[in-house]
Amino acid sequence: MTSERRSPSPEFTVDDDGGRPLITSSGQTNKYRPGQVVYLVVSGSTQREGPYKIATPAGQGNYTLCFADGSQAKNGAAVDESLMRDAP
């Protein structure tokens, strides 16, 4: 069994005409997935930190990070995806 959390089911609506249910919006999509390797951009510099793995999505474009061995990085703080870059 995996430790990844599944995202909640998308919202759906049923038309008043008795038609079939349909998905109107799939909600927010995540740019990164758990296990994906990223680097962090150091503010005001061309340097980067990492590599880190995406541990979990933390909502609204934020993620918690971990090291390759699975131990928590950044004290478990959520990091904004705008500060991340894909690892080559």
Residue, then its C-alpha position, 0 to 999 in steps of 0.5 A: m500500500t502506498s503512503e500517497r494521499r489521493s486527491p478528493s473526487p471532483e465536483f459534479t452536477v446533475d442537470d435539471d433535465g434528468g440527464r447524466p451527471l457530468i464533471t464540470s471542473s476537475g479543480q486545481t491541478n498540481k504541477y508536481r507529484p509525490g516522488q518527483v525530484v526538484y531543486l529550490v531557487v535561492s532568493g536573489s541568487t542563481q544558486r539552487e538547493g537540493p535535490y529534494k523530493i516532493a513529499t505531499p501536496a500541501g494545497q494552493g501550489n504548496y508542497t512539503l519536501c523530503f530528502a531521497d531517504g524519505s526524511q523530512a526537509k525544511n522542517g516540514a514547512a510548505v514550499d511554494e511551487s514558484l520556488m521550485r525547478d524540475a531536476p534535470 
